Amino acid sequence: MAENAEGDLNSNLLHTPYHTGDPQLDTAIGQWLRWDKNPKTKEQIENLLRNGMNKELRDRLCCRMTFGTAGLRSAMGAGFCYINDLTVIQSTQGMYTYLQRCFSDFKQRGFVVGYDTRGQVTSSCSSQRLAKLTAAVLLAKDVPVYLFSRYVPTPFVPYAVQELKAVAGVMITASHNRKEDNGYKVYWETGAQITSPHDKEILKCIEECVEPWNGSWNDNLVDTSPLKRDPLQDICRRYMEDLKKICFHRNFL
């Protein structure tokens, strides 16, 4: 009985208009509960709403991440200002939109995705899952994706972008930041981290594409799409061969 009551309450939260006294917040709450398909992060917002914690809801939902050090970086958790499944999907939709404008051969050259070992159980969020969702958004739009099959060092992604002649790449990592954080580090076709005006234009495109597209949540595409390729072995081999060319102490390799 208690389980049914809780289910009814969650259903009511999803379909009931919100009257916090802040129209912007009410809209953001409705969007989050409609768009987020991760049960853990959705529950975090539902609990804040149920407990009337409007200030924290406003902090989480009424602002977005901005690009810094060539990518997005924030704590993992629920909200449009945090790194989570939904914000990574939104960011990738914005990336797709911008890259379509910049490269006529985007769907021939493809996109590289790598990730590290970060994760947060309370949000059911990990770098690997975020990388799969990044790939899923692009695969659903018929973009070839070079998705590493295991965690890799950050330099592998920009190196792979250049070697495979992809238009761009993303590394899911927060580098040296605290373990609670994660990030979305973007590399251009040159292998360099993005700079202005690309960062500002990508943010504009993200804001234009906030509602998840059909297929964006379908991470099964990572296992079923013929457009997904694993560059791990090839890039490892090429990277080590190139490293030897510039290493003066080759006996350590």
C-alpha positions as CSV (number, residue, x, y, z in Angstrom):
1,M,0.0,0.0,0.0
2,A,2.8,2.4,0.9
3,E,4.6,1.6,-2.4
4,N,1.4,2.4,-4.3
5,A,1.0,5.6,-2.4
6,E,4.5,6.6,-3.2
7,G,4.1,5.8,-6.8
8,D,0.9,7.8,-7.0
9,L,2.7,10.8,-5.4
10,N,5.5,10.6,-7.9
11,S,3.0,10.4,-10.8
12,N,1.2,13.5,-9.4
13,L,4.5,15.3,-9.2
14,L,5.1,14.6,-12.9
15,H,1.7,15.8,-14.1
16,T,0.8,18.6,-11.6
17,P,1.6,22.2,-12.3
18,Y,4.1,23.7,-9.8
19,H,3.3,26.8,-7.8
20,T,6.5,27.8,-6.0
21,G,5.8,31.5,-6.6
22,D,8.7,31.6,-9.1
23,P,7.5,31.0,-12.7
24,Q,11.0,30.4,-14.0
25,L,11.5,27.7,-11.3
26,D,8.1,26.1,-12.0
27,T,9.0,25.8,-15.7
28,A,12.4,24.3,-14.9
29,I,10.9,21.7,-12.5
30,G,8.4,20.6,-15.1
31,Q,11.1,20.3,-17.7
32,W,13.4,18.2,-15.5
33,L,10.7,15.8,-14.4
34,R,9.5,15.3,-18.0
35,W,13.0,15.0,-19.6
36,D,15.1,13.1,-17.1
37,K,15.0,9.3,-17.4
38,N,17.6,8.5,-14.8
39,P,15.6,7.3,-11.7
40,K,18.3,8.5,-9.2
41,T,18.6,12.1,-10.4
42,K,14.9,12.4,-11.0
43,E,14.3,11.2,-7.4
44,Q,16.7,13.9,-6.1
45,I,14.6,16.6,-7.7
46,E,11.3,15.0,-6.6
47,N,12.5,14.9,-3.0
48,L,13.5,18.6,-3.0
49,L,10.2,19.5,-4.4
50,R,8.3,17.3,-1.9
51,N,10.2,19.0,1.0
52,G,9.6,22.5,-0.3
53,M,13.4,23.2,-0.8
54,N,12.8,25.9,-3.4
55,K,16.2,27.7,-2.9
56,E,18.1,24.5,-3.7
57,L,15.8,23.7,-6.5
58,R,16.5,27.2,-7.9
59,D,20.2,26.7,-7.5
60,R,20.1,23.4,-9.4
61,L,17.6,24.1,-12.1
62,C,17.7,27.9,-12.9
63,C,21.2,28.1,-14.3
64,R,23.3,26.2,-16.7
65,M,27.0,25.2,-16.9
66,T,29.3,27.4,-19.0
67,F,32.5,26.4,-20.8
68,G,35.7,26.7,-18.9
69,T,39.1,25.3,-19.8
70,A,37.7,24.1,-23.1
71,G,34.8,22.2,-21.7
72,L,32.0,21.8,-19.2
73,R,32.8,20.8,-15.6
74,S,30.7,20.6,-12.5
75,A,29.7,18.2,-9.6
76,M,27.8,15.1,-10.5
77,G,24.1,15.2,-9.4
78,A,20.6,16.3,-10.4
79,G,20.1,19.7,-12.0
80,F,20.9,21.7,-15.1
81,C,24.0,23.2,-13.5
82,Y,25.4,19.7,-12.7
83,I,27.0,16.9,-14.8
84,N,24.4,14.1,-15.3
85,D,22.7,12.0,-18.0
86,L,20.4,14.8,-19.1
87,T,22.9,17.6,-19.2
88,V,25.3,15.5,-21.2
89,I,22.6,14.6,-23.7
90,Q,21.7,18.3,-24.0
91,S,25.4,19.2,-24.5
92,T,25.8,16.5,-27.2
93,Q,22.7,17.7,-29.0
94,G,24.2,21.2,-29.0
95,M,27.5,19.8,-30.2
96,Y,25.8,17.9,-33.1
97,T,23.9,21.0,-34.1
98,Y,27.0,23.1,-34.2
99,L,29.2,20.5,-36.0
100,Q,26.5,20.1,-38.6
101,R,26.8,23.8,-39.4
102,C,30.6,23.7,-39.5
103,F,31.4,20.5,-41.4
104,S,29.6,19.3,-44.5
105,D,31.4,15.9,-44.1
106,F,30.5,15.4,-40.4
107,K,28.7,12.2,-41.1
108,Q,31.6,10.8,-43.1
109,R,34.4,11.7,-40.7
110,G,32.7,11.0,-37.4
111,F,33.4,11.9,-33.7
112,V,35.6,10.5,-31.0
113,V,34.5,9.7,-27.4
114,G,36.6,8.7,-24.5
115,Y,36.1,8.5,-20.7
116,D,37.9,8.0,-17.4
117,T,36.9,6.0,-14.3
118,R,34.9,8.5,-12.3
119,G,31.5,7.7,-10.9
120,Q,28.8,8.5,-8.3
121,V,26.5,5.8,-7.1
122,T,23.9,8.2,-5.6
123,S,23.3,9.7,-9.0
124,S,23.8,6.5,-11.0
125,C,26.3,8.5,-12.9
126,S,29.7,7.4,-14.3
127,S,32.0,8.6,-17.0
128,Q,31.4,5.3,-18.9
129,R,27.6,5.8,-18.9
130,L,28.0,9.5,-19.9
131,A,30.3,8.5,-22.8
132,K,27.7,5.9,-24.0
133,L,24.9,8.6,-23.9
134,T,27.2,11.0,-25.8
135,A,27.7,8.3,-28.4
136,A,24.0,7.4,-28.5
137,V,22.9,11.0,-29.3
138,L,25.3,11.0,-32.3
139,L,24.6,7.4,-33.5
140,A,20.8,8.2,-33.5
141,K,21.7,11.0,-36.0
142,D,23.7,8.6,-38.2
143,V,27.1,10.0,-37.1
144,P,30.0,7.5,-37.0
145,V,31.3,7.3,-33.4
146,Y,34.8,6.1,-32.3
147,L,33.9,5.1,-28.8
148,F,36.8,3.6,-26.7
149,S,35.7,0.3,-25.2
150,R,37.5,1.0,-21.9
151,Y,38.8,4.0,-19.9
152,V,41.7,5.8,-21.6
153,P,44.2,8.6,-20.8
154,T,42.9,12.0,-21.8
155,P,45.5,12.5,-24.6
156,F,44.2,9.5,-26.5
157,V,41.1,11.5,-27.5
158,P,42.7,14.5,-29.2
159,Y,45.3,12.1,-30.7
160,A,42.5,9.9,-32.1
161,V,40.7,13.0,-33.5
162,Q,43.8,13.8,-35.5
163,E,44.7,10.3,-36.5
164,L,41.2,9.2,-37.5
165,K,40.5,12.6,-39.1
166,A,37.3,13.0,-37.1
167,V,35.7,16.5,-36.9
168,A,35.9,16.6,-33.1
169,G,35.9,14.6,-29.9
170,V,34.9,14.6,-26.2
171,M,36.6,13.2,-23.2
172,I,34.4,12.6,-20.2
173,T,36.7,13.6,-17.3
174,A,37.2,16.3,-14.7
175,S,41.0,15.9,-14.9
176,H,42.5,17.0,-11.6
177,N,39.2,18.1,-10.0
178,R,37.8,16.5,-6.9
179,K,36.2,13.1,-7.2
180,E,32.7,14.4,-6.9
181,D,33.1,16.3,-10.2
182,N,33.0,15.3,-13.8
183,G,33.4,17.0,-17.1
184,Y,32.9,17.2,-20.8
185,K,36.1,18.2,-22.5
186,V,35.8,19.1,-26.1
187,Y,38.5,18.9,-28.8
188,W,38.3,20.3,-32.3
189,E,39.5,18.6,-35.6
190,T,43.0,19.9,-34.9
191,G,43.2,18.0,-31.7
192,A,43.3,21.3,-29.8
193,Q,40.9,22.1,-27.0
194,I,38.1,24.4,-28.3
195,T,38.4,28.1,-27.8
196,S,36.3,31.1,-28.7
197,P,34.2,31.5,-30.7
198,H,33.5,27.7,-30.8
199,D,32.7,27.5,-27.1
200,K,30.2,30.4,-27.1
201,E,28.5,29.1,-30.3
202,I,28.2,25.5,-28.9
203,L,26.6,26.9,-25.7
204,K,24.1,28.8,-27.9
205,C,23.3,25.5,-29.7
206,I,22.9,23.7,-26.4
207,E,20.3,26.2,-25.3
208,E,18.5,25.7,-28.6
209,C,18.4,21.9,-28.1
210,V,17.5,21.3,-24.4
211,E,14.6,18.8,-25.0
212,P,16.0,15.3,-25.6
213,W,15.5,14.1,-29.2
214,N,14.0,10.8,-30.1
215,G,16.8,8.3,-29.7
216,S,19.0,10.4,-27.5
217,W,18.4,8.1,-24.4
218,N,18.8,4.9,-26.5
219,D,22.2,3.8,-25.2
220,N,21.5,0.4,-26.7
221,L,22.8,1.9,-30.0
222,V,26.3,1.6,-28.6
223,D,25.9,-2.2,-28.8
224,T,23.8,-2.4,-32.0
225,S,24.7,0.4,-34.4
226,P,27.2,-0.5,-37.2
227,L,28.3,3.2,-37.0
228,K,30.0,2.6,-33.6
229,R,33.7,1.7,-33.8
230,D,36.2,0.9,-31.1
231,P,39.5,2.6,-31.8
232,L,41.3,1.3,-28.7
233,Q,43.8,-1.2,-30.2
234,D,44.6,0.9,-33.2
235,I,45.1,4.2,-31.3
236,C,47.2,2.4,-28.6
237,R,49.5,1.0,-31.2
238,R,49.9,4.3,-33.2
239,Y,50.3,6.4,-30.0
240,M,53.1,4.2,-28.7
241,E,54.9,4.1,-32.1
242,D,54.8,7.9,-32.3
243,L,55.9,8.2,-28.7
244,K,59.0,6.2,-29.5
245,K,59.9,8.7,-32.2
246,I,60.3,11.5,-29.7
247,C,61.6,9.5,-26.7
248,F,65.4,9.5,-26.0
249,H,65.2,6.7,-23.5
250,R,63.5,4.0,-25.5
251,N,64.7,1.2,-23.3
252,F,62.0,2.3,-20.8
253,L,59.2,1.8,-23.3
